[in-house]
Amino acid sequence: MILNSYGDMAQHLFLRSRNTELQNNITTLSEEFATGKSANLVERLGGDFTYLADLENNLNRIESYMVANGEVQLFATTTQGSLEKVQNQVQAMRNDILTLSPAMDVGNAEQFGSQAKQRMSSAINLLNTSVGGRTIFAGTATDTKPLNDSGTLMSAILTEVSGLTTSNDIIQAVKDWFDDPAGFDTVMYKGSATSLQPVTVGEGEQVTLGIRADDDNVKHALQSYVITALADEPSLGLAEDVQIDLVLQASSELSESEDRLIQLQADVGFIEGQLEAVNTRNEASKTSLSIVKNNLVSADPYETYTRLQEAQTQLEGLYTVTARSSQLSLLNYIS
């Protein structure tokens, strides 16, 4: 009978090699169990990473869409908030004037004129609002406040209406100045004449927030305030009935301003709804692609744990064999 046996050195090398192999297996399996990902993607994917790369590219693109969507949502929310506050103030002044209109006197007219100046200043501040370091009503000039202050506006208007004595002439002069490119657009507006470009927020989905402070609908609110404010300008030397008539006619201008602002709010609201719908689709696509990717690269936790236990048991057995081999001697053999 032929007996196969290992020499001491050969046995030592075999045991050491097997020990290293088992320890490496345990390290790899422990990593897979902790991370949930396969440690050997080359073997897992058969050396073809094309599909995985395509999945990752799609996920990265969706992530960029979601970032852009979030930024535009913040912009839209801020825009909506500013427009809503301006519209509420316009509505409140219109309602107050209509309430007192049957018994309007010069004292009331001057009081409304003073309030209009305050509300005008507030509206300008709201239109100069910024978010994330960017102004929202200045077109592409997002580093610039779009409007000069109310003092600049009133100074220009007073020059324009100086010497006029009837409410109709004064109101027409104010409207002409707001419509004239050399008027409001030159004196008050400091933003860009170019609106913000459309932003891609999803696959084949673009939105545009292009409302500027020189938009006719926005300017109309300031125009209504100016007409009202002129009732409280002693330098014009207006007759009392003219002061009262300015405020009474301003109520209809304020009503039109409210309607225009509500329309702008509706336009922004439509964009907000579009952004929400696109974000929902982006989230769903991201979830679906992430599941597919995880199925490709993830290690099965049950299988990994079973193999880890098996490797640990084998290593423990190897330690036992190694320990017993080291205790063998001729004396023990022949005794």
Rosetta blueprint (number, residue, H / E / L):
1 M L
2 I L
3 L L
4 N L
5 S L
6 Y L
7 G L
8 D H
9 M H
10 A H
11 Q H
12 H H
13 L H
14 F H
15 L H
16 R H
17 S H
18 R H
19 N H
20 T H
21 E H
22 L H
23 Q H
24 N H
25 N H
26 I H
27 T H
28 T H
29 L H
30 S H
31 E H
32 E H
33 F H
34 A H
35 T H
36 G L
37 K E
38 S L
39 A L
40 N L
41 L H
42 V H
43 E H
44 R H
45 L L
46 G L
47 G L
48 D L
49 F L
50 T H
51 Y H
52 L H
53 A H
54 D H
55 L H
56 E H
57 N H
58 N H
59 L H
60 N H
61 R H
62 I H
63 E H
64 S H
65 Y H
66 M H
67 V H
68 A H
69 N H
70 G H
71 E H
72 V H
73 Q H
74 L H
75 F H
76 A H
77 T H
78 T H
79 T H
80 Q H
81 G H
82 S H
83 L H
84 E H
85 K H
86 V H
87 Q H
88 N H
89 Q H
90 V H
91 Q H
92 A H
93 M H
94 R H
95 N H
96 D H
97 I H
98 L H
99 T H
100 L H
101 S H
102 P H
103 A H
104 M L
105 D L
106 V H
107 G H
108 N H
109 A H
110 E H
111 Q H
112 F H
113 G H
114 S H
115 Q H
116 A H
117 K H
118 Q H
119 R H
120 M H
121 S H
122 S H
123 A H
124 I H
125 N H
126 L H
127 L H
128 N L
129 T L
130 S E
131 V E
132 G L
133 G L
134 R E
135 T E
136 I L
137 F L
138 A L
139 G L
140 T L
141 A L
142 T L
143 D L
144 T L
145 K L
146 P L
147 L E
148 N L
149 D L
150 S H
151 G H
152 T H
153 L H
154 M H
155 S H
156 A H
157 I H
158 L H
159 T H
160 E H
161 V H
162 S L
163 G L
164 L L
165 T L
166 T L
167 S H
168 N H
169 D H
170 I H
171 I H
172 Q H
173 A H
174 V H
175 K H
176 D H
177 W H
178 F H
179 D H
180 D L
181 P L
182 A L
183 G L
184 F H
185 D H
186 T H
187 V H
188 M L
189 Y E
190 K L
191 G L
192 S L
193 A L
194 T L
195 S L
196 L L
197 Q L
198 P L
199 V E
200 T E
201 V E
202 G E
203 E L
204 G L
205 E E
206 Q E
207 V E
208 T L
209 L L
210 G L
211 I L
212 R L
213 A L
214 D L
215 D L
216 D H
217 N H
218 V H
219 K H
220 H H
221 A H
222 L H
223 Q H
224 S H
225 Y H
226 V H
227 I H
228 T H
229 A H
230 L H
231 A H
232 D H
233 E L
234 P H
235 S H
236 L H
237 G L
238 L L
239 A L
240 E H
241 D H
242 V H
243 Q H
244 I H
245 D H
246 L H
247 V H
248 L H
249 Q H
250 A H
251 S H
252 S H
253 E H
254 L H
255 S H
256 E H
257 S H
258 E H
259 D H
260 R H
261 L H
262 I H
263 Q H
264 L H
265 Q H
266 A H
267 D H
268 V H
269 G H
270 F H
271 I H
272 E H
273 G H
274 Q H
275 L H
276 E H
277 A H
278 V H
279 N H
280 T H
281 R H
282 N H
283 E H
284 A H
285 S H
286 K H
287 T H
288 S H
289 L H
290 S H
291 I H
292 V H
293 K H
294 N H
295 N H
296 L H
297 V H
298 S E
299 A L
300 D L
301 P H
302 Y H
303 E H
304 T H
305 Y H
306 T H
307 R H
308 L H
309 Q H
310 E H
311 A H
312 Q H
313 T H
314 Q H
315 L H
316 E H
317 G H
318 L H
319 Y H
320 T H
321 V H
322 T H
323 A H
324 R H
325 S H
326 S H
327 Q L
328 L L
329 S L
330 L H
331 L H
332 N H
333 Y H
334 I H
335 S L
